[in-house]
Amino acid sequence: MFVRFLKDRSGATAVEYGMILVCLSLVIVGGITHFGNRMEVRFLEIAKFLDDTPTQ
């Protein structure tokens, strides 16, 4: 598939594939960043809860 993409000489098709790759990359990076931020908040909440728990 990649070799066929490199051999393709029609400019419009290559530009369209490039735009699709850029859009998908932005969505993936945005989703991972959002998920990472949510997990950081969750772990900080858990750490705060554990610090506030009285010990015997």
C-alpha positions in Angstrom: 0.0 0.0 0.0 2.8 2.4 0.9 4.8 1.6 -2.3 1.7 2.1 -4.3 1.2 5.5 -2.6 4.7 6.5 -3.5 4.3 5.5 -7.1 1.0 7.3 -7.4 1.6 10.4 -9.6 -1.8 12.0 -9.3 -1.3 15.0 -7.1 -4.9 15.4 -5.9 -5.0 11.8 -4.5 -1.7 12.3 -2.7 -2.9 15.6 -1.2 -6.1 14.0 -0.1 -4.3 11.1 1.6 -2.0 13.6 3.3 -4.9 15.6 4.6 -6.6 12.5 5.9 -3.3 11.5 7.7 -3.0 14.9 9.3 -6.6 15.0 10.5 -6.3 11.5 12.0 -3.0 12.4 13.7 -4.6 15.5 15.2 -7.5 13.5 16.5 -5.3 10.8 18.0 -2.9 13.2 19.6 -5.8 15.2 21.0 -7.5 12.2 22.4 -4.4 10.8 24.0 -3.6 14.3 25.6 -7.1 14.6 26.9 -7.0 11.1 28.3 -3.6 11.7 29.9 -4.8 14.9 31.6 -7.9 13.2 33.0 -5.8 10.3 34.3 -3.4 12.8 36.0 -6.3 14.5 37.7 -7.7 11.1 38.8 -4.4 10.0 40.3 -3.9 13.3 42.1 -7.4 12.9 43.7 -6.5 9.3 44.8 -3.1 10.5 46.2 -4.8 13.3 48.1 -7.4 10.9 49.5 -4.7 8.6 50.7 -2.7 11.4 52.3 -5.9 12.6 54.1 -6.7 9.1 55.4 -5.8 8.8 59.2 -3.4 6.1 60.1 -3.6 3.9 63.2 
